[in-house]
Amino acid sequence: MTTTPFSESRADIGTLKHLDDIVRVFQDDFEICVQTHHEHEIQFWRRAFVRTVFAFIEGTTASMKRIAADSYHQPDARFSLAELALVAEEAYELNDKGEAVTLPAKIPVTKNIRFAFNVFARTYSINYQLKVDDNRWADLRAGLKVRDRLMHPKRVEDLVVSDEDLALVRSAAYWFLDNIKACVRLAIEMHSKEAGG
């Protein structure tokens, strides 16, 4: 059986390093927020931390889907039309003239995370199961409510980030970081096997 070079069979090692660079930037951002918050106990840094963590999660999720989109034509990463639309974050409907129009897909964050890890793993032919059976997945779901409350406040109290809120969001951040690092590590190991190293 002939093996195909990794760069021809799916996204190459440079793509993984690029994703790792993105993760590192976001991780630096949220660690700066934590450090600065500890030095200056003010609500601004708590809110900044929450926003930064979810920018990290959603930005990394989008990057994972972009990698999958760039590799969709490869044999190991065959996606259905529905999956391709969701990778591109597109939805479709008909306008009043009966013409098909493209709309942005409205994908709930938790579903989008699970989907991104699924298509990313398939892109690299790895068997990675997102860790959703522990309390940190529940913390992520609760942390999203904190983020939503900050982004759409109904009263001034909604802008206060409590110690409990902060702990939930920190737990969610490290849950996501642990998962993305483990998944990328498996993809790099697969690359090494396929490259003969």
C-alpha positions as CSV (number, residue, x, y, z in Angstrom):
1,M,0.0,0.0,0.0
2,T,1.4,3.4,-1.0
3,T,1.2,6.1,1.6
4,T,0.4,9.7,0.6
5,P,2.6,12.4,2.0
6,F,0.8,14.2,4.9
7,S,0.7,17.5,3.1
8,E,-1.2,15.9,0.3
9,S,-3.6,13.9,2.3
10,R,-4.8,16.5,4.8
11,A,-3.8,19.8,6.4
12,D,0.0,19.8,7.0
13,I,2.1,20.3,10.1
14,G,2.4,24.0,9.3
15,T,-1.4,24.3,9.7
16,L,-1.1,22.6,13.1
17,K,1.7,24.9,14.2
18,H,-0.5,27.9,13.1
19,L,-3.4,26.6,15.2
20,D,-1.0,26.2,18.1
21,D,0.2,29.8,17.7
22,I,-3.4,31.0,17.8
23,V,-4.0,29.0,21.0
24,R,-0.9,30.5,22.6
25,V,-1.9,34.1,21.8
26,F,-5.4,33.5,23.4
27,Q,-3.8,31.7,26.3
28,D,-1.4,34.6,26.9
29,D,-4.4,37.0,26.8
30,F,-6.4,35.2,29.4
31,E,-3.4,34.7,31.7
32,I,-2.6,38.4,31.5
33,C,-6.3,39.1,32.5
34,V,-5.9,36.8,35.5
35,Q,-2.6,38.3,36.6
36,T,-3.8,41.8,36.2
37,H,-7.0,41.1,38.0
38,H,-5.1,39.7,41.0
39,E,-3.0,42.9,41.0
40,H,-5.9,45.2,40.6
41,E,-9.1,43.8,42.1
42,I,-11.6,45.6,39.9
43,Q,-14.6,44.4,37.9
44,F,-13.2,45.6,34.6
45,W,-10.5,42.8,34.6
46,R,-13.1,40.2,35.6
47,R,-15.3,41.1,32.6
48,A,-12.2,41.3,30.4
49,F,-11.3,37.8,31.5
50,V,-14.7,36.4,30.7
51,R,-14.8,38.0,27.2
52,T,-11.2,36.9,26.5
53,V,-11.9,33.3,27.5
54,F,-14.9,33.0,25.2
55,A,-13.0,34.8,22.4
56,F,-10.3,32.1,22.8
57,I,-12.9,29.3,22.7
58,E,-14.9,30.6,19.8
59,G,-11.8,31.8,17.8
60,T,-10.1,28.5,18.2
61,T,-13.3,26.6,17.3
62,A,-13.6,28.7,14.1
63,S,-9.9,27.9,13.3
64,M,-10.5,24.2,13.7
65,K,-13.4,24.4,11.3
66,R,-11.4,26.4,8.8
67,I,-8.7,23.7,8.8
68,A,-11.4,21.1,8.2
69,A,-12.9,23.2,5.4
70,D,-9.5,23.5,3.7
71,S,-9.2,19.7,3.8
72,Y,-12.7,18.6,3.0
73,H,-11.8,17.1,-0.4
74,Q,-9.4,14.6,1.1
75,P,-10.4,10.9,1.3
76,D,-10.3,10.7,5.2
77,A,-12.2,13.9,5.7
78,R,-15.3,13.5,3.5
79,F,-18.1,15.7,4.8
80,S,-21.8,15.7,3.9
81,L,-23.3,18.8,2.3
82,A,-24.8,19.7,5.7
83,E,-21.4,19.4,7.4
84,L,-19.7,21.5,4.8
85,A,-22.4,24.2,5.3
86,L,-21.8,24.1,9.0
87,V,-18.0,24.2,8.7
88,A,-18.5,27.3,6.6
89,E,-21.1,28.6,9.2
90,E,-23.7,29.0,6.5
91,A,-27.4,28.3,6.4
92,Y,-29.7,28.7,3.4
93,E,-33.3,29.8,2.7
94,L,-35.4,31.1,-0.1
95,N,-36.1,34.8,-0.5
96,D,-39.5,36.2,-1.6
97,K,-38.5,35.7,-5.2
98,G,-37.8,32.0,-4.7
99,E,-34.1,32.5,-5.0
100,A,-31.7,30.6,-2.7
101,V,-29.8,33.0,-0.3
102,T,-27.0,32.3,2.1
103,L,-27.3,33.3,5.7
104,P,-24.9,33.0,8.6
105,A,-25.6,29.8,10.6
106,K,-26.7,30.3,14.1
107,I,-24.9,27.5,15.9
108,P,-25.0,27.3,19.7
109,V,-21.5,27.5,21.1
110,T,-21.5,24.1,22.8
111,K,-22.8,22.3,19.7
112,N,-20.2,24.2,17.6
113,I,-17.4,23.1,19.9
114,R,-18.4,19.5,19.6
115,F,-18.8,19.8,15.9
116,A,-15.4,21.5,15.4
117,F,-13.6,18.8,17.4
118,N,-15.4,16.1,15.4
119,V,-14.5,17.5,11.9
120,F,-11.0,18.4,13.0
121,A,-10.4,14.8,14.3
122,R,-11.7,13.4,11.0
123,T,-9.5,15.8,9.0
124,Y,-6.5,14.3,10.7
125,S,-7.8,10.7,10.9
126,I,-7.5,10.7,14.7
127,N,-9.8,9.2,17.3
128,Y,-10.3,12.1,19.6
129,Q,-13.3,12.2,22.0
130,L,-14.1,15.6,23.4
131,K,-14.2,15.3,27.2
132,V,-17.8,16.2,28.0
133,D,-18.3,13.8,30.9
134,D,-16.7,15.9,33.6
135,N,-17.7,18.9,35.7
136,R,-15.6,21.2,33.6
137,W,-18.0,20.8,30.6
138,A,-20.8,21.8,32.9
139,D,-18.6,24.8,34.0
140,L,-18.3,25.8,30.4
141,R,-22.1,25.7,29.9
142,A,-22.5,27.8,33.1
143,G,-19.7,30.1,32.0
144,L,-21.6,30.8,28.8
145,K,-24.5,32.1,30.8
146,V,-22.1,34.5,32.6
147,R,-20.8,35.6,29.2
148,D,-24.3,36.1,27.8
149,R,-25.3,38.1,30.9
150,L,-22.3,40.4,30.3
151,M,-23.0,40.8,26.6
152,H,-26.7,41.5,27.0
153,P,-27.2,43.1,30.5
154,K,-30.7,43.9,31.6
155,R,-29.5,45.7,34.7
156,V,-26.3,47.0,36.1
157,E,-25.9,44.0,38.4
158,D,-25.6,41.8,35.4
159,L,-22.2,43.3,34.8
160,V,-20.8,42.1,38.1
161,V,-18.6,39.0,37.8
162,S,-18.6,37.1,41.1
163,D,-15.9,34.9,42.5
164,E,-18.1,31.9,41.6
165,D,-18.5,33.2,38.0
166,L,-14.8,33.7,37.7
167,A,-14.1,30.2,38.9
168,L,-16.6,28.7,36.4
169,V,-15.0,30.6,33.5
170,R,-11.5,29.7,34.5
171,S,-12.4,26.1,34.8
172,A,-14.0,26.3,31.3
173,A,-10.9,27.9,29.9
174,Y,-8.6,25.2,31.1
175,W,-11.0,22.5,30.1
176,F,-10.9,23.8,26.5
177,L,-7.2,24.3,26.6
178,D,-6.6,20.8,27.8
179,N,-8.8,19.4,25.0
180,I,-7.3,21.4,22.2
181,K,-3.8,20.6,23.3
182,A,-4.6,16.9,23.5
183,C,-6.3,16.9,20.1
184,V,-3.5,18.8,18.4
185,R,-0.9,16.5,20.0
186,L,-2.7,13.5,18.5
187,A,-2.8,15.1,15.1
188,I,1.0,15.8,15.3
189,E,1.6,12.2,16.3
190,M,-0.4,11.1,13.3
191,H,1.6,13.4,11.1
192,S,4.9,11.9,12.5
193,K,3.7,8.4,11.8
194,E,2.6,9.2,8.2
195,A,5.8,11.2,7.6
196,G,7.8,8.2,8.7
197,G,9.2,9.8,11.9
